[in-house]
Amino acid sequence: MIAVRYHESTKHHFDRFARSLGYLDWATQPNPFRRYDGAPLRELPRTPLASDAASPTPITEHAIGEFLRCSMGLSAWKQYGESRWALRVNPSSGNLHPTEAWIVHDGRICHYAPRAHALEERCAFNDEDRGGFLVALTSIVWREAWKYGERAFRYCQHDVGHAIGAMRFAAAMLGWRMQLLPQWSDAQIGSLLGLDRDADFGDAEREEPECIAVVGGGSWFGGDALVSAARAGSWFGRANRLSPDHVEWPIIDEVVCSGGARSRSTRVVTSLGTRFSRCSRVCARARRRGTSSTGRRTSTWCSSSIGSRT
């Protein structure tokens, strides 16, 4: 199996590390922010929306913005000398953040731009009122490969797990339930998000589909009809290039293109999801009370509070 061969080939050993460039090429450091130039920008409110109500928060653009802010948003900025960099709510290996978030709701497919805290409208299409919304995650593998070489695919999967966990907590805080849809294929996710639109990427780094989930319920389980509607929609924007040059790692391309790599990892995160879901409900209730799950007093959890403590 390709995934098993990749796993064995990219292990660290007692006498050597897994293959990488061996140093950091600062001239090709990837831009941490993917943007789709020319796509309509829908700015999201920054005011907190945590609720003490027992019922779920109504699904509005403000609520979706709060869901993203408290899971994939920026939490703080740091500076040392002339260097300045952002921190985010979701943890990431090396603070490289290969994971991108997408929202499908109300006949729109949008990419989340965390620096602007806004949705970039990539597609508008005719769709029925399904209830709830979809959230999808993709990976830009080059962001990890720039530093970690052949092990980059490992860390992308690692960071997807972090993002799923952060989103489950944010959903629970708003009284919502997030459910992964493992029956969706890579091809369906990629087509829905326009990742297979070559003209929209050009020489920009591609995004690899990782998973898709429904938040707040609704009739989102069948993918073919939704993909067909999206393909017939109006598409906007062109991906920005993150680095002026790249180092190629063929073993990563091989495992990314293999049929079984994502399906196996999807089953893993689905099984982890039951634990996340149970834990997130406990933590969300504790946050509304202003206490931790052990009864100790704590701060309200959101990107602004994390930023104030960093």
TAGICOR-V598373 format. One record per backbone hydrogen bond with DSSP energy under -0.5 kcal/mol. NH is the residue of the N-H (numbers start at 1). CO is the residue of the C=O. E is the energy in kcal/mol with one decimal. If there is no record, write none. Layout:
nh->NH co->CO e->E
nh->NH co->CO e->E
This chain:
nh->5 co->1 e->-2.3
nh->6 co->2 e->-2.7
nh->7 co->3 e->-2.3
nh->8 co->4 e->-2.4
nh->9 co->5 e->-2.4
nh->10 co->6 e->-1.6
nh->11 co->8 e->-1.0
nh->13 co->16 e->-3.0
nh->25 co->23 e->-0.6
nh->26 co->24 e->-1.2
nh->28 co->25 e->-1.8
nh->29 co->26 e->-1.1
nh->31 co->242 e->-1.5
nh->34 co->32 e->-0.6
nh->37 co->35 e->-0.7
nh->37 co->238 e->-1.9
nh->39 co->36 e->-2.1
nh->40 co->121 e->-0.6
nh->42 co->40 e->-0.5
nh->42 co->119 e->-3.1
nh->43 co->41 e->-0.7
nh->44 co->117 e->-2.1
nh->51 co->173 e->-0.6
nh->57 co->174 e->-2.9
nh->60 co->58 e->-1.1
nh->64 co->60 e->-2.6
nh->65 co->61 e->-2.1
nh->66 co->62 e->-2.0
nh->67 co->63 e->-2.4
nh->68 co->64 e->-2.1
nh->69 co->65 e->-2.7
nh->70 co->66 e->-2.3
nh->71 co->68 e->-1.3
nh->72 co->68 e->-3.0
nh->73 co->68 e->-0.9
nh->75 co->87 e->-2.5
nh->76 co->87 e->-1.2
nh->78 co->85 e->-3.2
nh->80 co->83 e->-2.6
nh->83 co->80 e->-2.0
nh->85 co->78 e->-2.4
nh->87 co->76 e->-3.0
nh->89 co->73 e->-2.6
nh->95 co->92 e->-1.7
nh->96 co->93 e->-1.4
nh->100 co->138 e->-2.5
nh->102 co->136 e->-2.3
nh->103 co->110 e->-2.8
nh->104 co->134 e->-2.4
nh->105 co->103 e->-0.5
nh->105 co->108 e->-2.2
nh->108 co->105 e->-1.1
nh->109 co->123 e->-2.3
nh->110 co->103 e->-3.1
nh->110 co->108 e->-0.5
nh->111 co->120 e->-2.5
nh->112 co->101 e->-2.7
nh->113 co->111 e->-0.5
nh->113 co->118 e->-3.0
nh->114 co->112 e->-0.7
nh->117 co->113 e->-1.0
nh->118 co->113 e->-1.6
nh->119 co->42 e->-2.6
nh->120 co->111 e->-3.3
nh->120 co->118 e->-0.5
nh->121 co->40 e->-3.1
nh->121 co->119 e->-0.7
nh->122 co->109 e->-2.1
nh->122 co->120 e->-1.1
nh->123 co->109 e->-1.6
nh->124 co->234 e->-2.0
nh->125 co->107 e->-2.4
nh->130 co->128 e->-1.0
nh->133 co->215 e->-1.8
nh->134 co->104 e->-2.4
nh->135 co->213 e->-2.6
nh->136 co->102 e->-2.0
nh->137 co->211 e->-2.4
nh->138 co->100 e->-2.2
nh->139 co->208 e->-2.2
nh->140 co->98 e->-2.3
nh->141 co->139 e->-0.8
nh->143 co->140 e->-1.3
nh->144 co->140 e->-0.5
nh->144 co->141 e->-1.1
nh->145 co->141 e->-2.4
nh->146 co->142 e->-2.4
nh->147 co->144 e->-1.1
nh->148 co->144 e->-3.2
nh->149 co->145 e->-1.7
nh->150 co->19 e->-2.2
nh->151 co->148 e->-1.5
nh->152 co->149 e->-1.8
nh->153 co->150 e->-0.6
nh->154 co->151 e->-0.7
nh->155 co->151 e->-1.5
nh->156 co->152 e->-2.1
nh->157 co->153 e->-1.9
nh->158 co->154 e->-2.1
nh->159 co->155 e->-2.6
nh->160 co->156 e->-2.0
nh->161 co->157 e->-1.8
nh->162 co->158 e->-1.7
nh->163 co->159 e->-2.5
nh->164 co->160 e->-2.6
nh->165 co->161 e->-2.3
nh->166 co->162 e->-2.6
nh->167 co->163 e->-2.5
nh->168 co->164 e->-2.3
nh->169 co->165 e->-2.0
nh->170 co->166 e->-2.3
nh->171 co->167 e->-2.8
nh->172 co->168 e->-2.5
nh->173 co->169 e->-2.2
nh->174 co->170 e->-1.1
nh->174 co->171 e->-0.6
nh->175 co->172 e->-1.6
nh->176 co->171 e->-3.1
nh->179 co->177 e->-0.5
nh->179 co->214 e->-2.8
nh->181 co->212 e->-2.7
nh->182 co->180 e->-0.6
nh->184 co->181 e->-1.6
nh->189 co->185 e->-2.3
nh->190 co->186 e->-3.0
nh->191 co->187 e->-2.4
nh->192 co->188 e->-2.5
nh->193 co->189 e->-2.2
nh->194 co->190 e->-0.6
nh->194 co->191 e->-0.6
nh->195 co->190 e->-2.5
nh->196 co->190 e->-0.8
nh->197 co->194 e->-1.4
nh->198 co->196 e->-1.3
nh->200 co->197 e->-1.6
nh->201 co->198 e->-1.6
nh->202 co->198 e->-2.4
nh->204 co->201 e->-2.8
nh->208 co->139 e->-3.0
nh->210 co->137 e->-2.3
nh->211 co->137 e->-1.4
nh->213 co->135 e->-2.5
nh->214 co->179 e->-2.7
nh->215 co->133 e->-3.1
nh->216 co->177 e->-2.3
nh->219 co->130 e->-1.6
nh->220 co->218 e->-1.3
nh->227 co->223 e->-2.5
nh->228 co->224 e->-2.4
nh->229 co->225 e->-2.1
nh->230 co->226 e->-2.3
nh->231 co->227 e->-2.5
nh->232 co->228 e->-1.3
nh->233 co->230 e->-1.4
nh->234 co->124 e->-2.5
nh->235 co->233 e->-0.5
nh->236 co->122 e->-2.6
nh->238 co->37 e->-1.5
nh->239 co->200 e->-2.9
nh->240 co->35 e->-2.0
nh->252 co->249 e->-1.4
nh->253 co->249 e->-1.5
nh->254 co->250 e->-2.2
nh->255 co->251 e->-1.8
nh->256 co->252 e->-2.6
nh->257 co->253 e->-2.0
nh->258 co->254 e->-0.8
nh->264 co->260 e->-1.8
nh->265 co->261 e->-1.5
nh->266 co->262 e->-2.8
nh->267 co->263 e->-1.7
nh->268 co->264 e->-1.4
nh->269 co->265 e->-2.4
nh->270 co->266 e->-2.2
nh->271 co->267 e->-1.8
nh->272 co->268 e->-2.1
nh->273 co->269 e->-1.5
nh->274 co->270 e->-0.7
nh->274 co->271 e->-0.6
nh->275 co->271 e->-0.6
nh->275 co->272 e->-0.6
nh->276 co->272 e->-2.3
nh->277 co->273 e->-3.1
nh->278 co->274 e->-1.8
nh->279 co->275 e->-2.5
nh->280 co->276 e->-3.2
nh->281 co->277 e->-1.7
nh->282 co->278 e->-1.4
nh->283 co->279 e->-2.5
nh->284 co->280 e->-2.6
nh->285 co->281 e->-1.9
nh->286 co->282 e->-2.0
nh->287 co->283 e->-2.5
nh->288 co->284 e->-2.0
nh->289 co->285 e->-1.5
nh->290 co->286 e->-0.9
nh->290 co->287 e->-0.5
nh->291 co->286 e->-2.7
nh->292 co->296 e->-4.2
nh->295 co->292 e->-2.0
nh->298 co->290 e->-1.8
nh->302 co->300 e->-0.7
nh->306 co->302 e->-2.1
nh->307 co->303 e->-2.3
nh->308 co->304 e->-1.7
nh->309 co->305 e->-1.0
nh->309 co->306 e->-0.7
nh->310 co->306 e->-0.9
nh->310 co->307 e->-0.6
